[in-house]
């Protein structure tokens, strides 16, 4: 007869825990497994609260969605222009104009994440705080600068959309708006990540601060 190993019993316990929250630990009289009592290990598994979830890839905020949708539209035009033209209800010339408009916007605009990182490091280097408070202060400086850039980009792409729609007929404008609304919903639910750096909270942001601002050593309490 094959005796179960401790590992197999622990694995079975982990799998069965979500199924029955009221599952009982092995009785004290349960047989030992390879000379080891599995009860303490099973109890530790049950009591373990697990690790906190740290968001390493935050999803797109609303102000970045139009930019992402238009960049995706440019890719669709490049890969399948005929299907995209039919979907938008535009002529070939209008489709070319849309592609050029988005391409110009993409060349003109960038996330300028380095400006936010420099703001973060300036705050980090000048701070008199220590520990998590100093990290949080640096992250707040990053978020303020990144938010300024995001708002500017969002307003710029509103102008891009206005420019595109101004060259469309009423019917084509309706088709284009339906396309944009559909793609906005898809993009918002697709889990696409933001263009910025990963510094969303103290837990994950500490590594980003140390990486980008590592030339300055953290302040220590006296």
Secondary structure, DSSP 4 states (H G I P E B T S, - for coil): -PPPPHHHHHHHHHHHHTT-TTPPPPPTTSPPBTTB-SHHHHHHHHH---PPP--SSPBPPGGGHHHHHHHHHHHHHHH-HHHHHHHHT--HHHHHHHHHHHHHHHHH----HHHHHHHHHHHHHH----HHHHHHHHHHHHHHHHHHHHHHHHHHHHHHHHHHHHTS-HHHHHHHHHHHHHHHHHHHHTTPBPSS-S--SHHHHHHHHHHHTTTSPPP---
